[in-house]
Amino acid sequence: MNNSTRLSLIIPVYNVATYIADCLSSIAAQALEGCEVVLVDDGSTDDSVRVIEQYLQDHPQANWHIVHKPNGGLSSARNYGLKFAHGDYVWFIDSDDMLAESAVQRLIALIQTQPVDTVVFGYQRFVDTPEPTLLPNLPNKAQSGNDFLAAIFFKAARKLRLVVYHQTRHLSGRIRELSGRSKL
């Protein structure tokens, strides 16, 4: 990674003592040259902070910081983490997530070869059951901010149509159905 490209990984933490060590281990296993990790304690009431502090004591990491704030929710914690981020790019990682091998290196390689506003990439979801269930991976995509926002609004518009349709189509307790429907 060249010195002009830095990546900040922001991890909001709230009551995830059971999962946070696995998340931290998956990040520590990455090549993190030129990266920083900002852990945002969002007012955890369990042992999350103790687990993080013990992990960092046992596995000292350069450029890893933990900051604390009163509970305000996920968005508030992410925004607070941005105050401490120095990277040109930011990756928000949920505290119960684990990164795939070489995920950071692949992301850095991508943003060095084609600077973009957003990167959307796949993931595999596992369910915390006796037998973890892997769900299908999503396709990777690098795109401009305009294309990213257009895709979000297109999906939102499609969902809005479905919601409106379902709300007008299935009116419980009505004697008669609506006779007309408007298109969006």
C-alpha positions as CSV (number, residue, x, y, z in Angstrom):
1,M,0.0,0.0,0.0
2,N,1.5,3.4,-0.9
3,N,1.6,6.1,1.7
4,S,-1.1,8.2,0.0
5,T,-3.7,5.5,0.4
6,R,-4.8,4.7,3.9
7,L,-7.7,2.6,5.1
8,S,-9.5,3.1,8.4
9,L,-11.5,0.2,9.7
10,I,-14.2,1.4,12.1
11,I,-15.8,-1.2,14.4
12,P,-18.8,-0.1,16.5
13,V,-19.0,-2.2,19.6
14,Y,-22.1,-2.7,21.7
15,N,-22.6,-5.8,23.9
16,V,-20.7,-8.3,21.7
17,A,-18.4,-9.9,24.2
18,T,-19.2,-13.3,22.7
19,Y,-18.1,-12.3,19.2
20,I,-15.6,-9.5,19.4
21,A,-12.4,-11.6,19.9
22,D,-13.1,-13.5,16.7
23,C,-13.7,-10.2,14.8
24,L,-10.4,-8.8,16.1
25,S,-8.5,-12.0,15.3
26,S,-9.8,-12.0,11.7
27,I,-8.6,-8.3,11.3
28,A,-5.3,-8.9,13.0
29,A,-4.6,-11.8,10.5
30,Q,-4.8,-9.3,7.6
31,A,-1.8,-7.4,6.2
32,L,-2.6,-4.0,7.7
33,E,0.3,-1.8,6.6
34,G,-1.0,1.7,6.2
35,C,-4.3,0.8,8.0
36,E,-5.7,1.8,11.3
37,V,-8.4,0.2,13.4
38,V,-10.8,2.3,15.4
39,L,-13.0,0.4,17.9
40,V,-15.9,2.5,19.1
41,D,-17.3,1.4,22.4
42,D,-20.9,2.5,22.2
43,G,-21.6,2.3,25.9
44,S,-21.4,-1.5,26.2
45,T,-22.9,-2.9,29.4
46,D,-21.4,-6.4,29.0
47,D,-17.7,-7.4,29.0
48,S,-17.0,-6.2,25.4
49,V,-14.5,-3.6,26.5
50,R,-12.7,-5.9,28.8
51,V,-12.4,-8.5,26.0
52,I,-11.0,-5.9,23.7
53,E,-8.5,-4.5,26.2
54,Q,-7.4,-8.1,27.1
55,Y,-7.1,-8.9,23.4
56,L,-4.9,-5.8,22.7
57,Q,-2.8,-6.5,25.7
58,D,-2.2,-10.1,24.6
59,H,-1.8,-9.1,20.9
60,P,-0.4,-5.6,20.7
61,Q,-1.3,-3.9,17.5
62,A,0.1,-0.7,16.0
63,N,-2.6,1.8,14.9
64,W,-5.4,0.2,16.9
65,H,-7.5,2.6,19.1
66,I,-10.5,2.2,21.3
67,V,-12.7,5.2,22.0
68,H,-15.7,5.4,24.3
69,K,-19.0,7.1,24.0
70,P,-22.5,6.9,25.6
71,N,-24.8,4.5,23.8
72,G,-26.4,6.1,20.8
73,G,-26.9,3.3,18.3
74,L,-25.0,2.0,15.3
75,S,-25.1,5.1,13.2
76,S,-24.0,7.3,16.1
77,A,-21.1,5.0,16.8
78,R,-20.0,4.9,13.2
79,N,-20.2,8.7,12.9
80,Y,-18.2,9.0,16.2
81,G,-15.5,6.7,14.8
82,L,-15.2,8.9,11.7
83,K,-13.9,11.7,14.0
84,F,-10.8,9.5,14.8
85,A,-10.3,8.1,11.3
86,H,-7.4,9.3,9.2
87,G,-7.8,7.1,6.2
88,D,-8.6,8.1,2.7
89,Y,-11.1,5.2,2.7
90,V,-13.3,3.9,5.5
91,W,-14.5,0.4,6.0
92,F,-17.3,-0.1,8.6
93,I,-17.0,-3.6,10.0
94,D,-19.7,-4.9,12.4
95,S,-18.3,-6.3,15.6
96,D,-19.8,-9.7,15.1
97,D,-18.3,-10.0,11.6
98,M,-15.1,-11.8,10.6
99,L,-13.0,-10.9,7.6
100,A,-12.1,-13.4,5.0
101,E,-8.4,-14.2,4.4
102,S,-6.7,-11.4,2.5
103,A,-9.8,-9.2,2.4
104,V,-7.9,-6.1,3.3
105,Q,-5.2,-6.8,0.7
106,R,-7.7,-7.4,-2.0
107,L,-9.6,-4.2,-1.1
108,I,-6.4,-2.1,-1.1
109,A,-5.4,-3.6,-4.5
110,L,-8.7,-2.7,-5.9
111,I,-8.7,0.9,-4.8
112,Q,-5.1,1.4,-5.9
113,T,-5.9,0.2,-9.4
114,Q,-9.2,2.1,-9.9
115,P,-9.9,4.8,-7.4
116,V,-13.6,4.8,-6.7
117,D,-16.1,6.3,-4.3
118,T,-17.6,3.1,-3.1
119,V,-16.8,-0.6,-3.1
120,V,-19.6,-3.1,-2.7
121,F,-18.4,-6.6,-2.1
122,G,-19.9,-9.9,-1.2
123,Y,-20.0,-11.7,2.1
124,Q,-20.9,-15.0,3.4
125,R,-23.2,-15.1,6.3
126,F,-23.1,-17.7,8.9
127,V,-25.8,-18.4,11.4
128,D,-24.9,-19.0,15.0
129,T,-26.3,-22.5,15.3
130,P,-24.7,-25.8,16.2
131,E,-24.0,-26.2,12.5
132,P,-23.1,-22.9,10.9
133,T,-25.0,-22.3,7.7
134,L,-23.2,-20.4,4.9
135,L,-25.5,-18.3,2.8
136,P,-24.6,-17.4,-0.8
137,N,-21.9,-14.8,-1.5
138,L,-22.8,-11.6,-3.3
139,P,-20.9,-10.3,-6.3
140,N,-18.1,-7.7,-5.9
141,K,-18.6,-4.3,-7.5
142,A,-16.5,-1.1,-7.6
143,Q,-18.5,2.0,-8.6
144,S,-18.7,5.7,-8.5
145,G,-20.7,7.4,-5.8
146,N,-23.4,8.5,-8.3
147,D,-23.8,4.9,-9.5
148,F,-24.0,3.6,-6.0
149,L,-26.7,6.1,-5.0
150,A,-28.6,5.4,-8.1
151,A,-28.6,1.7,-7.4
152,I,-29.8,2.4,-3.8
153,F,-32.6,4.6,-4.9
154,F,-33.6,2.2,-7.7
155,K,-33.9,-0.6,-5.1
156,A,-35.7,1.7,-2.7
157,A,-38.2,2.7,-5.4
158,R,-38.9,-0.9,-6.2
159,K,-39.5,-1.7,-2.5
160,L,-41.7,1.3,-2.2
161,R,-43.9,0.1,-5.0
162,L,-44.2,-3.3,-3.4
163,V,-45.1,-1.8,0.0
164,V,-47.7,0.5,-1.5
165,Y,-49.1,-2.4,-3.5
166,H,-49.3,-4.7,-0.5
167,Q,-50.9,-2.0,1.7
168,T,-53.6,-1.3,-0.8
169,R,-54.1,-4.9,-1.9
170,H,-54.6,-6.6,1.4
171,L,-56.8,-4.4,3.5
172,S,-57.9,-6.5,6.5
173,G,-61.4,-5.9,7.9
174,R,-62.7,-3.9,4.9
175,I,-66.0,-4.7,3.4
176,R,-65.0,-3.8,-0.1
177,E,-61.7,-3.5,-1.9
178,L,-60.3,-0.4,-3.4
179,S,-61.4,-0.3,-7.0
180,G,-58.5,1.7,-8.5
181,R,-54.7,1.5,-8.2
182,S,-52.3,4.2,-9.1
183,K,-48.9,3.6,-10.6
184,L,-45.8,5.1,-9.2
